[in-house]
């Protein structure tokens, strides 16, 4: 069971890409929050912060903090 909180103001096509990335790279993480960052989608859970940068509708960079 997953518990993903998504800010409704986010671009739905970008949200799908982020969800796919999270499922592939972090399959054991089932609870996280997705919200707006500074020109990015910010995903946070536990002590992890991931910043997904998009250009032309595609993920071009992911910064992990």
Order of alpha helices (4+ residues) and beta strands (2+ residues): beta-alpha-beta-beta-beta-beta
